[in-house]
Amino acid sequence: MKRITTTLALLAILLPGAALAAPTDEQKCQKALYDAAGKYAACMAKAFGAYSFDPASMGKCVDKYRQTWTKLVSKYAGKGTSCEGDRYADNGGTFYDRLTRLTWEKKTDDGSIHDKDNTYTWSTGSPWKEDGTAFTTFLDTLNGTGFAGSSGWRLPSIYELNTLVEPGYPNCTIAPCTTVPGQTVSSRYWSSSTNRYDPDYAWGVFFLYGVDVNPNKTSGFYVRAVRGGS
């Protein structure tokens, strides 16, 4: 009897679909979010290419990823899943993006470390390390004070930063080219992504038009911090 019981237990594990519960709507929602994120990353990697990026292709990647949320909200309406409601949840000093599952710093207009008008450098110069004020002043302050209960704040990658851009490349119909909560300057924001072939340059997004830029790391640009999770 013991051998039979053990055999049946193994069959339940090994046979596809054996004794497995059907996935819940929440599990389906989460899988859809993961799949969409993976497709977006692959699309952007192709758009950036080996030595430069294809702006038109990049814009299509961003637009398609953005449309995912609208489709998921429609599909899971009234089912009590994470794929419902507005894409951005305003949490006061931060906002949560339900599509990307990232939490972003919300910019202000109050003269604090979060002020929209503050600009920072990426690096002090050769050898082009992460030693500019974006890291030594901005991020160190946020993480040192445990802003919003976290010490995991960082600059977004260029892929992450692009998810905040509204459609309409190369000319958005709104300025700044985003609808995130809080303040945004219609100008250039740093990402954490270095140009692989020119280490004295890093990628950023120009939120007047929603296009990518590639400035010298000693330039003074705007920043917005991000961390994973809600």
Z-matrix of the N, CA and C atoms (Angstrom, degrees):
N
C 1 1.457
C 2 1.532 1 110.96
N 3 1.361 2 114.98 1 -40.42
C 4 1.467 3 119.51 2 -179.72
C 5 1.509 4 110.82 3 -61.53
N 6 1.381 5 116.53 4 -41.58
C 7 1.458 6 120.46 5 -179.85
C 8 1.524 7 110.93 6 -64.43
N 9 1.321 8 118.25 7 -40.11
C 10 1.465 9 122.30 8 179.45
C 11 1.523 10 110.68 9 -63.54
N 12 1.343 11 115.50 10 -44.29
C 13 1.466 12 120.21 11 -179.95
C 14 1.522 13 110.78 12 -61.61
N 15 1.344 14 115.90 13 -43.24
C 16 1.465 15 120.81 14 179.64
C 17 1.516 16 111.06 15 -64.17
N 18 1.336 17 116.63 16 -41.97
C 19 1.462 18 121.20 17 179.78
C 20 1.521 19 111.22 18 -62.29
N 21 1.332 20 117.00 19 -43.45
C 22 1.459 21 120.87 20 179.78
C 23 1.532 22 110.65 21 -63.71
N 24 1.322 23 116.80 22 -37.89
C 25 1.463 24 120.74 23 179.20
C 26 1.525 25 110.49 24 -65.10
N 27 1.337 26 116.61 25 -40.62
C 28 1.462 27 120.42 26 178.98
C 29 1.521 28 110.99 27 -67.03
N 30 1.333 29 116.85 28 -39.86
C 31 1.454 30 120.08 29 179.13
C 32 1.524 31 111.04 30 -62.67
N 33 1.320 32 116.17 31 -36.89
C 34 1.463 33 120.11 32 179.57
C 35 1.520 34 111.40 33 -63.67
N 36 1.349 35 115.60 34 -30.26
C 37 1.457 36 120.67 35 179.07
C 38 1.518 37 111.47 36 -81.29
N 39 1.320 38 116.73 37 -41.53
C 40 1.455 39 121.40 38 -171.42
C 41 1.517 40 114.47 39 -84.99
N 42 1.313 41 118.06 40 -33.76
C 43 1.454 42 120.26 41 -176.64
C 44 1.523 43 110.49 42 -78.01
N 45 1.330 44 118.36 43 128.39
C 46 1.473 45 121.37 44 179.62
C 47 1.516 46 111.65 45 -55.86
N 48 1.327 47 116.23 46 126.18
C 49 1.451 48 120.90 47 175.82
C 50 1.516 49 114.89 48 78.92
N 51 1.318 50 118.16 49 -2.23
C 52 1.458 51 120.42 50 -176.57
C 53 1.526 52 110.31 51 -71.79
N 54 1.312 53 116.21 52 124.79
C 55 1.462 54 123.65 53 174.78
C 56 1.527 55 112.52 54 55.58
N 57 1.311 56 118.70 55 26.58
C 58 1.460 57 122.00 56 179.95
C 59 1.515 58 109.79 57 -103.59
N 60 1.322 59 115.70 58 135.70
C 61 1.455 60 120.28 59 178.25
C 62 1.525 61 109.67 60 -75.47
N 63 1.307 62 116.29 61 146.70
C 64 1.464 63 120.61 62 177.78
C 65 1.529 64 109.14 63 -65.21
N 66 1.335 65 118.51 64 143.25
C 67 1.464 66 121.20 65 -179.55
C 68 1.529 67 110.88 66 -61.83
N 69 1.300 68 115.56 67 142.72
C 70 1.464 69 120.65 68 178.38
C 71 1.527 70 109.86 69 -76.75
N 72 1.321 71 115.85 70 167.73
C 73 1.466 72 119.64 71 176.96
C 74 1.525 73 110.80 72 -61.62
N 75 1.335 74 117.44 73 -36.25
C 76 1.464 75 120.49 74 178.94
C 77 1.529 76 110.66 75 -65.23
N 78 1.324 77 116.84 76 -41.04
C 79 1.461 78 120.38 77 177.73
C 80 1.524 79 111.06 78 -64.06
N 81 1.326 80 115.65 79 -39.51
C 82 1.467 81 119.38 80 177.26
C 83 1.528 82 110.78 81 -64.86
N 84 1.320 83 116.07 82 -40.64
C 85 1.463 84 121.52 83 178.05
C 86 1.524 85 110.39 84 -60.49
N 87 1.335 86 116.52 85 -48.66
C 88 1.465 87 120.36 86 -178.49
C 89 1.522 88 111.75 87 -64.00
N 90 1.324 89 116.69 88 -39.30
C 91 1.466 90 120.02 89 177.99
C 92 1.524 91 110.30 90 -63.04
N 93 1.327 92 116.08 91 -41.10
C 94 1.463 93 120.07 92 179.62
C 95 1.530 94 110.65 93 -62.88
N 96 1.332 95 116.99 94 -38.96
C 97 1.465 96 121.02 95 178.49
C 98 1.533 97 111.02 96 -65.74
N 99 1.327 98 116.35 97 -43.61
C 100 1.462 99 120.21 98 178.78
C 101 1.530 100 110.87 99 -64.12
N 102 1.313 101 116.63 100 -44.38
C 103 1.461 102 120.87 101 -179.60
C 104 1.526 103 111.08 102 -62.21
N 105 1.343 104 116.51 103 -42.15
C 106 1.464 105 120.68 104 -179.93
C 107 1.522 106 111.07 105 -64.79
N 108 1.332 107 116.65 106 -39.93
C 109 1.467 108 120.68 107 178.99
C 110 1.524 109 110.93 108 -64.36
N 111 1.332 110 116.22 109 -40.13
C 112 1.456 111 119.93 110 178.93
C 113 1.520 112 112.44 111 -65.40
N 114 1.320 113 116.24 112 -41.50
C 115 1.463 114 120.46 113 179.24
C 116 1.532 115 110.80 114 -66.58
N 117 1.331 116 115.69 115 -38.27
C 118 1.466 117 119.88 116 178.55
C 119 1.523 118 110.65 117 -63.74
N 120 1.325 119 117.27 118 -45.32
C 121 1.465 120 121.14 119 -179.86
C 122 1.523 121 111.32 120 -61.64
N 123 1.333 122 116.48 121 -42.20
C 124 1.463 123 120.75 122 179.47
C 125 1.528 124 110.69 123 -66.10
N 126 1.329 125 116.34 124 -40.07
C 127 1.463 126 121.34 125 179.24
C 128 1.524 127 110.78 126 -63.47
N 129 1.343 128 116.63 127 -44.09
C 130 1.460 129 120.86 128 -179.14
C 131 1.529 130 111.50 129 -67.97
N 132 1.321 131 116.10 130 -38.08
C 133 1.463 132 119.63 131 178.86
C 134 1.525 133 110.58 132 -60.60
N 135 1.318 134 115.77 133 -39.31
C 136 1.461 135 120.42 134 178.17
C 137 1.519 136 111.38 135 -70.17
N 138 1.332 137 116.78 136 -38.48
C 139 1.462 138 121.10 137 -179.04
C 140 1.518 139 111.70 138 -66.54
N 141 1.339 140 117.31 139 -34.58
C 142 1.456 141 120.61 140 179.78
C 143 1.521 142 111.94 141 -75.30
N 144 1.299 143 117.96 142 -30.52
C 145 1.452 144 120.88 143 174.73
C 146 1.512 145 113.37 144 66.16
N 147 1.311 146 115.50 145 -165.51
C 148 1.466 147 121.38 146 -175.17
C 149 1.520 148 112.99 147 -82.47
N 150 1.324 149 117.48 148 -42.45
C 151 1.460 150 120.23 149 -173.81
C 152 1.528 151 113.98 150 -120.64
N 153 1.311 152 118.33 151 -17.78
C 154 1.455 153 121.12 152 -178.02
C 155 1.529 154 108.13 153 -152.68
N 156 1.324 155 116.72 154 -170.70
C 157 1.455 156 118.54 155 178.96
C 158 1.517 157 110.40 156 -128.88
N 159 1.323 158 114.27 157 154.57
C 160 1.456 159 121.69 158 178.80
C 161 1.527 160 107.34 159 -100.41
N 162 1.337 161 118.61 160 102.10
C 163 1.467 162 121.46 161 -174.89
C 164 1.528 163 113.83 162 -56.76
N 165 1.313 164 117.39 163 -41.51
C 166 1.466 165 119.95 164 -178.57
C 167 1.528 166 110.80 165 -63.78
N 168 1.315 167 116.40 166 -44.59
C 169 1.462 168 120.28 167 179.27
C 170 1.520 169 110.94 168 -66.06
N 171 1.325 170 116.29 169 -39.81
C 172 1.450 171 120.92 170 178.63
C 173 1.529 172 110.58 171 -60.68
N 174 1.324 173 116.40 172 -44.04
C 175 1.455 174 120.66 173 178.86
C 176 1.514 175 112.00 174 -60.85
N 177 1.322 176 117.42 175 -38.18
C 178 1.464 177 121.11 176 178.14
C 179 1.531 178 110.93 177 -66.01
N 180 1.333 179 116.16 178 -38.19
C 181 1.466 180 119.89 179 178.04
C 182 1.523 181 110.50 180 -60.67
N 183 1.337 182 115.86 181 -47.25
C 184 1.459 183 121.18 182 -178.11
C 185 1.523 184 111.10 183 -64.56
N 186 1.328 185 116.62 184 -45.86
C 187 1.463 186 120.47 185 -178.77
C 188 1.531 187 111.82 186 -62.45
N 189 1.317 188 116.45 187 -42.81
C 190 1.467 189 120.07 188 -179.12
C 191 1.519 190 110.48 189 -64.78
N 192 1.323 191 116.27 190 -40.45
C 193 1.463 192 119.67 191 179.62
C 194 1.525 193 110.63 192 -65.37
N 195 1.314 194 117.21 193 -41.08
C 196 1.459 195 121.55 194 179.46
C 197 1.532 196 111.17 195 -61.31
N 198 1.320 197 116.06 196 -39.33
C 199 1.464 198 120.99 197 -177.82
C 200 1.534 199 112.23 198 -66.33
N 201 1.337 200 116.14 199 -19.52
C 202 1.461 201 120.42 200 179.76
C 203 1.519 202 111.31 201 -57.61
N 204 1.340 203 116.55 202 -40.81
C 205 1.460 204 118.95 203 -176.14
C 206 1.527 205 111.27 204 -64.05
N 207 1.317 206 117.06 205 -44.87
C 208 1.459 207 120.92 206 179.91
C 209 1.527 208 110.55 207 -59.26
N 210 1.321 209 116.80 208 -41.95
C 211 1.464 210 120.97 209 -179.79
C 212 1.527 211 111.33 210 -66.42
N 213 1.335 212 116.82 211 -41.06
C 214 1.458 213 119.89 212 -178.95
C 215 1.529 214 111.60 213 -68.64
N 216 1.337 215 116.35 214 -39.62
C 217 1.465 216 119.94 215 178.02
C 218 1.525 217 110.35 216 -60.42
N 219 1.318 218 116.24 217 -41.13
C 220 1.458 219 120.60 218 178.90
C 221 1.530 220 111.11 219 -66.85
N 222 1.315 221 116.84 220 -40.41
C 223 1.464 222 121.08 221 -176.78
C 224 1.518 223 112.31 222 -70.53
N 225 1.333 224 117.05 223 -37.75
C 226 1.462 225 120.00 224 -173.89
C 227 1.524 226 113.25 225 -107.06
N 228 1.312 227 117.97 226 18.16
C 229 1.464 228 121.87 227 -179.51
C 230 1.528 229 111.10 228 -56.05
N 231 1.326 230 116.61 229 128.39
C 232 1.453 231 121.59 230 176.31
C 233 1.513 232 115.80 231 76.33
N 234 1.329 233 118.22 232 8.78
C 235 1.460 234 120.59 233 -177.12
C 236 1.527 235 112.74 234 -101.32
N 237 1.331 236 116.97 235 2.83
C 238 1.456 237 120.47 236 175.26
C 239 1.510 238 115.18 237 68.83
N 240 1.328 239 117.44 238 34.16
C 241 1.461 240 121.20 239 -179.95
C 242 1.531 241 110.67 240 -105.75
N 243 1.325 242 115.08 241 179.50
C 244 1.465 243 120.99 242 177.00
C 245 1.521 244 111.79 243 -75.11
N 246 1.322 245 116.86 244 -10.89
C 247 1.470 246 121.53 245 -179.04
C 248 1.527 247 110.57 246 -92.92
N 249 1.306 248 116.12 247 52.49
C 250 1.456 249 120.95 248 179.18
C 251 1.524 250 109.75 249 -143.11
N 252 1.331 251 116.01 250 160.05
C 253 1.453 252 121.16 251 175.90
C 254 1.515 253 113.06 252 86.81
N 255 1.333 254 115.11 253 -172.97
C 256 1.457 255 120.87 254 177.47
C 257 1.523 256 109.73 255 -67.83
N 258 1.307 257 116.06 256 150.52
C 259 1.461 258 119.56 257 -179.31
C 260 1.528 259 111.12 258 -64.23
N 261 1.334 260 117.71 259 -42.27
C 262 1.456 261 121.20 260 -177.62
C 263 1.530 262 110.70 261 -101.88
N 264 1.323 263 116.59 262 127.79
C 265 1.456 264 122.49 263 176.44
C 266 1.523 265 108.57 264 -105.49
N 267 1.326 266 116.75 265 116.13
C 268 1.463 267 122.26 266 -178.30
C 269 1.526 268 109.21 267 -79.78
N 270 1.330 269 116.44 268 117.17
C 271 1.464 270 121.42 269 -178.32
C 272 1.526 271 112.75 270 -106.73
N 273 1.314 272 117.49 271 18.16
C 274 1.459 273 120.17 272 -178.43
C 275 1.513 274 110.37 273 98.96
N 276 1.326 275 117.64 274 -96.11
C 277 1.464 276 120.88 275 179.40
C 278 1.509 277 113.67 276 -83.69
N 279 1.337 278 116.10 277 -7.29
C 280 1.462 279 121.41 278 179.60
C 281 1.527 280 108.74 279 -137.75
N 282 1.330 281 115.50 280 171.42
C 283 1.459 282 119.62 281 169.01
C 284 1.522 283 108.72 282 -140.38
N 285 1.325 284 114.23 283 147.25
C 286 1.457 285 121.64 284 -177.34
C 287 1.518 286 110.12 285 -106.60
N 288 1.324 287 116.52 286 132.07
C 289 1.458 288 122.25 287 178.06
C 290 1.524 289 108.16 288 -97.00
N 291 1.325 290 116.89 289 110.10
C 292 1.460 291 120.90 290 -176.63
C 293 1.527 292 112.62 291 -69.15
N 294 1.321 293 118.06 292 -21.33
C 295 1.462 294 120.83 293 178.12
C 296 1.519 295 111.10 294 -75.87
N 297 1.317 296 117.13 295 -52.12
C 298 1.467 297 121.19 296 -175.74
C 299 1.520 298 112.74 297 -88.85
N 300 1.348 299 116.80 298 -14.76
C 301 1.463 300 123.57 299 -176.85
C 302 1.530 301 111.11 300 60.66
N 303 1.325 302 114.73 301 40.09
C 304 1.459 303 122.35 302 175.12
C 305 1.517 304 109.60 303 -115.90
N 306 1.325 305 116.31 304 146.61
C 307 1.456 306 121.93 305 174.07
C 308 1.524 307 108.69 306 -106.55
N 309 1.330 308 115.57 307 130.66
C 310 1.458 309 122.42 308 -175.85
C 311 1.527 310 111.42 309 -114.98
N 312 1.309 311 115.13 310 147.48
C 313 1.460 312 121.12 311 170.82
C 314 1.520 313 108.86 312 -67.22
N 315 1.312 314 116.91 313 137.69
C 316 1.457 315 120.63 314 176.05
C 317 1.530 316 108.81 315 -96.40
N 318 1.317 317 116.64 316 125.23
C 319 1.463 318 121.06 317 -177.97
C 320 1.527 319 110.40 318 -77.44
N 321 1.335 320 114.84 319 151.22
C 322 1.454 321 121.41 320 -176.11
C 323 1.538 322 110.22 321 -123.95
N 324 1.313 323 115.35 322 -173.86
C 325 1.464 324 121.73 323 174.77
C 326 1.525 325 108.20 324 -137.81
N 327 1.347 326 114.99 325 53.36
C 328 1.461 327 120.28 326 -172.49
C 329 1.524 328 114.44 327 -127.47
N 330 1.345 329 117.52 328 9.75
C 331 1.453 330 120.38 329 177.91
C 332 1.518 331 114.63 330 79.58
N 333 1.332 332 118.06 331 4.29
C 334 1.468 333 121.62 332 -179.61
C 335 1.529 334 110.31 333 -85.66
N 336 1.334 335 116.20 334 -174.86
C 337 1.465 336 121.13 335 177.12
C 338 1.518 337 110.96 336 -62.33
N 339 1.329 338 117.45 337 -19.04
C 340 1.465 339 122.28 338 -179.07
C 341 1.527 340 112.91 339 -92.95
N 342 1.315 341 117.44 340 1.29
C 343 1.464 342 120.23 341 -174.53
C 344 1.519 343 111.69 342 -60.64
N 345 1.321 344 116.18 343 135.35
C 346 1.462 345 123.02 344 -176.87
C 347 1.521 346 112.93 345 -61.98
N 348 1.341 347 117.74 346 -23.90
C 349 1.464 348 120.69 347 -174.96
C 350 1.527 349 113.94 348 -89.72
N 351 1.324 350 118.36 349 -2.93
C 352 1.466 351 121.39 350 178.90
C 353 1.530 352 110.15 351 -73.54
N 354 1.310 353 116.48 352 134.09
C 355 1.466 354 121.43 353 175.90
C 356 1.521 355 109.71 354 -119.32
N 357 1.329 356 115.08 355 154.29
C 358 1.460 357 121.03 356 -174.52
C 359 1.533 358 110.08 357 -143.94
N 360 1.318 359 115.03 358 156.08
C 361 1.464 360 120.55 359 175.03
C 362 1.525 361 109.93 360 -94.06
N 363 1.325 362 116.02 361 155.09
C 364 1.464 363 121.53 362 178.25
C 365 1.531 364 109.97 363 -85.20
N 366 1.340 365 115.77 364 -38.38
C 367 1.467 366 121.59 365 -176.66
C 368 1.527 367 110.00 366 -147.32
N 369 1.328 368 115.66 367 159.78
C 370 1.465 369 120.30 368 176.77
C 371 1.529 370 111.49 369 -88.03
N 372 1.316 371 117.14 370 -8.81
C 373 1.462 372 121.56 371 -179.35
C 374 1.514 373 111.70 372 134.07
N 375 1.316 374 116.46 373 -168.63
C 376 1.467 375 121.51 374 -177.86
C 377 1.530 376 109.99 375 -54.00
N 378 1.336 377 117.59 376 134.43
C 379 1.470 378 130.88 377 9.49
C 380 1.528 379 114.66 378 -88.27
N 381 1.322 380 118.86 379 27.78
C 382 1.462 381 124.42 380 169.96
C 383 1.526 382 113.95 381 64.06
N 384 1.347 383 114.95 382 41.08
C 385 1.459 384 120.13 383 177.83
C 386 1.531 385 110.38 384 -80.91
N 387 1.320 386 115.97 385 174.35
C 388 1.463 387 122.14 386 178.10
C 389 1.525 388 109.92 387 -80.72
N 390 1.325 389 115.96 388 65.49
C 391 1.459 390 120.60 389 -176.92
C 392 1.523 391 112.76 390 -123.54
N 393 1.332 392 116.68 391 14.94
C 394 1.455 393 120.49 392 175.37
C 395 1.522 394 110.46 393 -78.95
N 396 1.326 395 116.52 394 175.53
C 397 1.460 396 120.80 395 -176.03
C 398 1.531 397 113.40 396 -68.20
N 399 1.321 398 118.04 397 -18.16
C 400 1.475 399 119.80 398 174.53
C 401 1.521 400 110.22 399 -60.57
N 402 1.340 401 115.84 400 -31.03
C 403 1.459 402 121.39 401 -179.23
C 404 1.530 403 111.70 402 -98.68
N 405 1.341 404 116.84 403 -47.41
C 406 1.468 405 120.18 404 -173.23
C 407 1.520 406 113.82 405 -79.56
N 408 1.319 407 117.81 406 -21.21
C 409 1.469 408 120.50 407 177.79
C 410 1.527 409 111.38 408 -110.55
N 411 1.324 410 116.22 409 -58.25
C 412 1.458 411 120.39 410 -174.40
C 413 1.525 412 112.81 411 -65.89
N 414 1.326 413 117.61 412 -62.64
C 415 1.465 414 120.39 413 -176.30
C 416 1.523 415 111.77 414 -67.46
N 417 1.322 416 117.44 415 -38.11
C 418 1.467 417 119.56 416 178.95
C 419 1.525 418 111.01 417 -61.43
N 420 1.330 419 116.77 418 -36.60
C 421 1.464 420 119.84 419 178.43
C 422 1.519 421 111.16 420 -68.08
N 423 1.337 422 116.73 421 -47.20
C 424 1.465 423 120.36 422 -179.50
C 425 1.524 424 111.08 423 -60.97
N 426 1.327 425 116.84 424 -47.06
C 427 1.456 426 120.22 425 -177.08
C 428 1.527 427 111.99 426 -74.67
N 429 1.330 428 115.82 427 -34.10
C 430 1.468 429 119.61 428 179.39
C 431 1.508 430 113.40 429 -68.26
N 432 1.326 431 117.06 430 -29.40
C 433 1.468 432 121.40 431 179.23
C 434 1.524 433 112.27 432 -96.58
N 435 1.332 434 116.51 433 -2.51
C 436 1.470 435 119.45 434 -178.91
C 437 1.503 436 112.23 435 63.91
N 438 1.335 437 116.06 436 46.08
C 439 1.459 438 120.78 437 -177.90
C 440 1.523 439 111.38 438 -52.46
N 441 1.333 440 115.78 439 130.29
C 442 1.468 441 123.27 440 179.60
C 443 1.523 442 111.67 441 53.33
N 444 1.342 443 116.17 442 32.86
C 445 1.451 444 121.06 443 175.35
C 446 1.514 445 115.31 444 75.32
N 447 1.338 446 116.95 445 20.31
C 448 1.465 447 119.81 446 -177.14
C 449 1.527 448 111.07 447 -138.25
N 450 1.321 449 115.79 448 148.05
C 451 1.466 450 121.77 449 172.97
C 452 1.527 451 110.01 450 -118.37
N 453 1.334 452 115.86 451 23.25
C 454 1.459 453 120.83 452 -177.88
C 455 1.517 454 114.02 453 -109.21
N 456 1.328 455 117.38 454 25.18
C 457 1.464 456 120.61 455 -178.92
C 458 1.523 457 111.06 456 -74.79
N 459 1.329 458 116.11 457 143.72
C 460 1.460 459 123.10 458 -178.12
C 461 1.516 460 109.03 459 -151.40
N 462 1.336 461 116.56 460 171.09
C 463 1.458 462 120.20 461 170.82
C 464 1.527 463 108.00 462 -78.97
N 465 1.317 464 118.12 463 144.40
C 466 1.468 465 120.15 464 179.48
C 467 1.526 466 111.32 465 -73.32
N 468 1.314 467 116.80 466 153.37
C 469 1.462 468 120.34 467 170.24
C 470 1.527 469 107.95 468 -68.81
N 471 1.312 470 117.06 469 166.82
C 472 1.464 471 119.66 470 179.75
C 473 1.531 472 110.42 471 -65.37
N 474 1.325 473 117.69 472 -31.62
C 475 1.468 474 120.10 473 176.66
C 476 1.527 475 109.83 474 -65.91
N 477 1.335 476 116.73 475 -44.90
C 478 1.464 477 120.79 476 -179.45
C 479 1.520 478 111.43 477 -64.76
N 480 1.321 479 117.11 478 -44.33
C 481 1.466 480 120.87 479 -177.89
C 482 1.522 481 110.93 480 -62.25
N 483 1.308 482 117.06 481 -36.00
C 484 1.465 483 121.10 482 -179.88
C 485 1.526 484 112.93 483 -67.48
N 486 1.331 485 118.20 484 -20.40
C 487 1.465 486 119.25 485 -179.58
C 488 1.526 487 111.88 486 -68.99
N 489 1.328 488 117.83 487 -15.53
C 490 1.466 489 121.24 488 179.37
C 491 1.523 490 112.36 489 -86.73
N 492 1.326 491 117.40 490 -6.40
C 493 1.467 492 121.84 491 -176.47
C 494 1.523 493 110.90 492 -80.78
N 495 1.314 494 115.53 493 135.75
C 496 1.464 495 121.28 494 175.83
C 497 1.533 496 109.95 495 -77.32
N 498 1.331 497 118.81 496 161.33
C 499 1.466 498 121.01 497 -179.06
C 500 1.522 499 112.05 498 -71.05
N 501 1.307 500 115.95 499 165.59
C 502 1.454 501 121.19 500 175.48
C 503 1.510 502 113.76 501 118.52
N 504 1.334 503 118.11 502 16.35
C 505 1.454 504 121.64 503 179.70
C 506 1.530 505 110.80 504 -53.59
N 507 1.361 506 119.56 505 137.52
C 508 1.463 507 126.43 506 3.74
C 509 1.522 508 114.02 507 -92.86
N 510 1.313 509 119.30 508 5.00
C 511 1.455 510 120.85 509 179.49
C 512 1.522 511 109.80 510 -129.72
N 513 1.342 512 116.18 511 103.94
C 514 1.457 513 120.18 512 178.11
C 515 1.525 514 110.01 513 -68.38
N 516 1.304 515 115.22 514 158.44
C 517 1.462 516 119.93 515 -179.65
C 518 1.520 517 111.88 516 -88.41
N 519 1.337 518 117.20 517 -4.63
C 520 1.459 519 121.22 518 177.20
C 521 1.522 520 109.19 519 -129.28
N 522 1.315 521 116.97 520 158.50
C 523 1.458 522 121.82 521 176.07
C 524 1.525 523 108.36 522 -138.00
N 525 1.345 524 117.64 523 124.41
C 526 1.460 525 126.82 524 0.79
C 527 1.524 526 112.11 525 -69.67
N 528 1.297 527 115.10 526 165.01
C 529 1.455 528 121.04 527 -171.96
C 530 1.537 529 111.71 528 -83.36
N 531 1.343 530 115.70 529 56.30
C 532 1.461 531 120.66 530 178.90
C 533 1.520 532 109.02 531 -163.46
N 534 1.324 533 116.35 532 158.79
C 535 1.464 534 120.90 533 178.29
C 536 1.528 535 111.17 534 -121.26
N 537 1.332 536 117.49 535 22.42
C 538 1.460 537 120.53 536 -178.25
C 539 1.526 538 110.15 537 -69.40
N 540 1.345 539 117.79 538 153.24
C 541 1.467 540 120.59 539 178.45
C 542 1.532 541 111.58 540 -62.19
N 543 1.329 542 116.09 541 151.93
C 544 1.453 543 120.75 542 176.96
C 545 1.515 544 112.98 543 89.14
N 546 1.327 545 115.70 544 -158.53
C 547 1.454 546 123.39 545 -174.40
C 548 1.531 547 111.35 546 -99.26
N 549 1.316 548 115.98 547 142.98
C 550 1.472 549 121.57 548 174.14
C 551 1.514 550 108.12 549 -143.63
N 552 1.316 551 116.76 550 131.90
C 553 1.459 552 121.94 551 177.63
C 554 1.527 553 109.03 552 -87.42
N 555 1.319 554 116.50 553 139.76
C 556 1.475 555 120.67 554 178.76
C 557 1.519 556 110.00 555 -78.37
N 558 1.305 557 115.34 556 65.97
C 559 1.459 558 119.43 557 -176.62
C 560 1.525 559 110.08 558 -151.23
N 561 1.326 560 116.77 559 -155.35
C 562 1.463 561 123.15 560 -170.82
C 563 1.527 562 111.21 561 -95.25
N 564 1.323 563 115.71 562 131.36
C 565 1.461 564 122.58 563 177.62
C 566 1.529 565 109.60 564 -118.64
N 567 1.330 566 115.05 565 137.26
C 568 1.462 567 120.37 566 178.70
C 569 1.528 568 112.17 567 -72.46
N 570 1.338 569 115.85 568 146.10
C 571 1.462 570 122.24 569 163.17
C 572 1.527 571 106.67 570 -110.84
N 573 1.311 572 116.45 571 175.76
C 574 1.469 573 120.71 572 177.63
C 575 1.520 574 112.21 573 -87.58
N 576 1.331 575 117.28 574 -2.72
C 577 1.470 576 121.74 575 -170.75
C 578 1.518 577 112.77 576 -86.55
N 579 1.321 578 115.29 577 118.23
C 580 1.453 579 122.14 578 176.75
C 581 1.530 580 110.40 579 -81.07
N 582 1.321 581 116.68 580 145.98
C 583 1.455 582 120.51 581 170.62
C 584 1.529 583 107.88 582 -67.34
N 585 1.314 584 116.91 583 119.29
C 586 1.458 585 121.16 584 -173.48
C 587 1.520 586 113.43 585 -60.97
N 588 1.328 587 117.44 586 -28.38
C 589 1.456 588 120.75 587 -174.15
C 590 1.526 589 113.15 588 -105.93
N 591 1.325 590 116.81 589 -9.77
C 592 1.460 591 122.14 590 176.02
C 593 1.519 592 107.79 591 -136.46
N 594 1.343 593 118.27 592 84.48
C 595 1.459 594 121.85 593 -172.33
C 596 1.523 595 115.01 594 -64.52
N 597 1.328 596 117.64 595 -9.42
C 598 1.463 597 119.09 596 175.82
C 599 1.524 598 111.40 597 -84.69
N 600 1.343 599 117.21 598 0.73
C 601 1.465 600 122.56 599 178.08
C 602 1.527 601 110.27 600 -120.51
N 603 1.313 602 115.50 601 150.30
C 604 1.472 603 121.48 602 174.83
C 605 1.521 604 108.50 603 -133.76
N 606 1.333 605 116.38 604 157.32
C 607 1.453 606 121.29 605 -177.97
C 608 1.525 607 111.61 606 -83.61
N 609 1.315 608 114.59 607 150.68
C 610 1.459 609 120.77 608 175.50
C 611 1.515 610 109.47 609 -151.44
N 612 1.333 611 116.86 610 176.64
C 613 1.459 612 122.46 611 178.05
C 614 1.523 613 109.02 612 -122.59
N 615 1.328 614 115.69 613 133.31
C 616 1.453 615 123.06 614 177.76
C 617 1.525 616 107.21 615 -95.22
N 618 1.330 617 117.29 616 105.51
C 619 1.458 618 121.51 617 -171.87
C 620 1.527 619 114.47 618 -81.71
N 621 1.322 620 117.32 619 8.55
C 622 1.459 621 118.73 620 170.18
C 623 1.525 622 109.65 621 -79.29
N 624 1.341 623 115.72 622 -40.94
C 625 1.464 624 120.97 623 -178.68
C 626 1.526 625 112.82 624 -115.18
N 627 1.327 626 117.49 625 -11.93
C 628 1.460 627 119.70 626 -178.19
C 629 1.508 628 112.78 627 76.83
N 630 1.335 629 117.15 628 34.74
C 631 1.458 630 121.54 629 -179.02
C 632 1.524 631 109.80 630 -116.48
N 633 1.317 632 116.47 631 159.46
C 634 1.460 633 121.41 632 179.30
C 635 1.517 634 110.86 633 -85.15
N 636 1.322 635 115.33 634 146.63
C 637 1.465 636 122.43 635 177.64
C 638 1.523 637 108.41 636 -129.32
N 639 1.321 638 116.11 637 163.66
C 640 1.458 639 121.04 638 -173.60
C 641 1.530 640 109.41 639 -139.58
N 642 1.350 641 118.13 640 70.06
C 643 1.466 642 121.53 641 -173.99
C 644 1.520 643 114.36 642 -87.35
N 645 1.332 644 115.31 643 166.36
C 646 1.457 645 121.65 644 173.57
C 647 1.523 646 109.21 645 -64.85
N 648 1.324 647 116.30 646 141.85
C 649 1.456 648 121.40 647 -173.30
C 650 1.526 649 114.43 648 -67.12
N 651 1.330 650 117.55 649 -15.31
C 652 1.465 651 119.37 650 179.27
C 653 1.533 652 111.49 651 -86.26
N 654 1.327 653 117.77 652 -2.16
C 655 1.458 654 121.39 653 179.26
C 656 1.527 655 110.17 654 -71.09
N 657 1.325 656 115.85 655 151.63
C 658 1.456 657 120.75 656 177.92
C 659 1.517 658 111.04 657 -94.89
N 660 1.340 659 117.04 658 110.23
C 661 1.451 660 122.24 659 -178.78
C 662 1.526 661 110.56 660 -124.28
N 663 1.331 662 115.48 661 173.30
C 664 1.463 663 121.58 662 178.56
C 665 1.528 664 109.43 663 -84.68
N 666 1.329 665 115.35 664 164.28
C 667 1.477 666 120.10 665 -177.50
C 668 1.529 667 109.95 666 -142.23
N 669 1.319 668 115.24 667 157.37
C 670 1.465 669 122.15 668 171.27
C 671 1.515 670 106.82 669 -145.48
N 672 1.336 671 116.50 670 123.96
C 673 1.456 672 120.73 671 -176.55
C 674 1.528 673 111.40 672 -82.38
N 675 1.336 674 115.02 673 156.28
C 676 1.459 675 121.53 674 -179.14
C 677 1.523 676 109.32 675 -143.79
N 678 1.311 677 116.10 676 157.04
C 679 1.465 678 121.94 677 170.91
C 680 1.521 679 108.27 678 -148.90
N 681 1.309 680 116.90 679 161.69
C 682 1.443 681 120.27 680 179.18
C 683 1.517 682 111.89 681 -79.57
N 684 1.320 683 116.79 682 153.32
C 685 1.452 684 121.99 683 175.46
C 686 1.510 685 114.09 684 87.14
N 687 1.331 686 114.99 685 170.42
C 688 1.463 687 121.09 686 -177.11
C 689 1.524 688 111.20 687 -88.55
